[in-house]
Amino acid sequence: MSSPPDKYSLRVPFQVQPGYTFGSTGSPSRTTFDNLSVSLDQAQDGYALRLDGFSSTESALRFTPRIWTGLTTLMMERGSAFSGSMSPRPVAYTEHMGKPSAGSLAKAFEASSGKPLEGVADGDAPSIYETDKNVAFLQMGTPTVTVSVPADQALASLIKGFRTESAQRLFDDERLHTAVDLYAAALFEQSPAARLLTLSMAFEVLAPVTYKHEVIRKLAEQWRNDVAKARLVHAKDELAIASLDSFERELLFKQETSISGRIRECVLEELGSDAHAKAQAKRALSAYDARSKLLHDGRLDPTVRGKAIEDFTDVLKQIVLRRIRMTAA
């Protein structure tokens, strides 16, 4: 029985929005983090981040949240939205598959690499494998890219994200995670209107629900009691019951702070209460007003729309980066 390997590698493929690349491969696309070797490589379906030097599959798996914070930092600092799975898929080793047949993809890979094939992995998902194994990664599709971000700058942003000691907490924060996903989706959007609406959703998710003054909540509770009594009186009237149910839902909603109020509170809480934070809150509210006009009228002046997108993007970027930097080592 063979002894377990000393080193494991973690490979995480991802795509970037159209219009961005990370330069050519080579020495600028390699660096180190702690005891790990980190490389940013081109892949058939975009890019792949590879980290060598893990002592076990478990330690590689535990590092996955740091990959997410690294890619998020890269996106916020360099404007390159990413898309990709963070859930590793198992590698199929050839010792369990039998000898590849002539004319197969496995045989073709052996011919091109000059080495026997030892494993096959899903090239569209993260994978953890024995570093010394010759593994093939199967992917489909290629992005259209035109503008380059130097690979060394991309790696510098990734390393900043890796230094986030609370990466697991940030990764598990469902509101933050969803907001980042929506931010990335917005940058992938080709339609300016869709981009603005998606960015506004990111802000709505990030801004937690808050409630109005206790006086309002007490009044709403009194009205809910009145609604309950009215249900008893009109129990056999289906239309009346439906109207009362609708009214009760409105009462619950009216207790919550308006979305614009939530956004303002969120920005001030995240960025502070100084003049800069107040100015950023004003920008976010202006962008949300533009979003409301777009939904109401179905159209928006391109200049107003462009500024709203810029304001939403900039304020969201500041909030996310501040959260990451506040927990960085």
Secondary structure as the mmCIF struct_conf table of DSSP 4:
data_model
#
loop_
_struct_conf.conf_type_id
_struct_conf.id
_struct_conf.beg_label_comp_id
_struct_conf.beg_label_asym_id
_struct_conf.beg_label_seq_id
_struct_conf.end_label_comp_id
_struct_conf.end_label_asym_id
_struct_conf.end_label_seq_id
HELX_LH_PP_P HELX_LH_PP_P1 SER A 2 PRO A 5
BEND BEND1 ASP A 6 ASP A 6
STRN STRN1 TYR A 8 VAL A 16
TURN_TY1_P TURN_TY1_P1 PRO A 18 GLY A 19
STRN STRN2 THR A 21 THR A 21
BEND BEND2 GLY A 26 GLY A 26
HELX_RH_3T_P HELX_RH_3T_P1 SER A 27 SER A 29
STRN STRN3 ARG A 30 PHE A 33
TURN_TY1_P TURN_TY1_P2 ASP A 34 ASN A 35
STRN STRN4 LEU A 36 ALA A 43
TURN_TY1_P TURN_TY1_P3 GLN A 44 ASP A 45
STRN STRN5 GLY A 46 PHE A 54
BEND BEND3 SER A 55 SER A 56
HELX_RH_AL_P HELX_RH_AL_P1 THR A 57 ARG A 62
TURN_TY1_P TURN_TY1_P4 PHE A 63 PHE A 63
HELX_RH_AL_P HELX_RH_AL_P2 THR A 64 ARG A 78
STRN STRN6 PHE A 82 SER A 83
BEND BEND4 SER A 87 SER A 87
STRN STRN7 ALA A 92 TYR A 93
HELX_RH_3T_P HELX_RH_3T_P2 THR A 94 HIS A 96
TURN_TY1_P TURN_TY1_P5 MET A 97 MET A 97
HELX_LH_PP_P HELX_LH_PP_P2 LYS A 99 SER A 101
TURN_TY1_P TURN_TY1_P6 ALA A 102 GLY A 103
BEND BEND5 SER A 104 SER A 104
HELX_RH_AL_P HELX_RH_AL_P3 LEU A 105 SER A 113
BEND BEND6 GLY A 114 LYS A 115
STRN STRN8 GLY A 119 ASP A 122
TURN_TY1_P TURN_TY1_P7 GLY A 123 ASP A 124
BEND BEND7 ALA A 125 ALA A 125
STRN STRN9 SER A 127 GLU A 130
TURN_TY1_P TURN_TY1_P8 THR A 131 ASP A 132
BEND BEND8 LYS A 133 LYS A 133
STRN STRN10 VAL A 135 LEU A 138
STRN STRN11 SER A 148 SER A 148
HELX_RH_AL_P HELX_RH_AL_P4 ALA A 151 PHE A 162
TURN_TY1_P TURN_TY1_P9 ARG A 163 ARG A 163
STRN STRN12 THR A 164 THR A 164
TURN_TY1_P TURN_TY1_P10 GLU A 165 SER A 166
HELX_RH_AL_P HELX_RH_AL_P5 ALA A 167 ASP A 172
HELX_RH_AL_P HELX_RH_AL_P6 GLU A 174 PHE A 188
BEND BEND9 GLN A 190 SER A 191
HELX_RH_AL_P HELX_RH_AL_P7 PRO A 192 LEU A 206
BEND BEND10 ALA A 207 ALA A 207
STRN STRN13 TYR A 211 TYR A 211
HELX_RH_AL_P HELX_RH_AL_P8 GLU A 214 VAL A 233
TURN_TY1_P TURN_TY1_P11 HIS A 234 LYS A 236
HELX_RH_AL_P HELX_RH_AL_P9 GLU A 238 LYS A 254
TURN_TY1_P TURN_TY1_P12 GLN A 255 GLN A 255
STRN STRN14 GLU A 256 GLU A 256
HELX_LH_PP_P HELX_LH_PP_P3 THR A 257 SER A 258
HELX_RH_AL_P HELX_RH_AL_P10 ILE A 259 LEU A 271
BEND BEND11 SER A 273 ASP A 274
HELX_RH_AL_P HELX_RH_AL_P11 ALA A 275 ASP A 297
BEND BEND12 GLY A 298 GLY A 298
HELX_RH_AL_P HELX_RH_AL_P12 PRO A 302 MET A 326
TURN_TY1_P TURN_TY1_P13 THR A 327 THR A 327
STRN STRN15 ALA A 328 ALA A 328
#
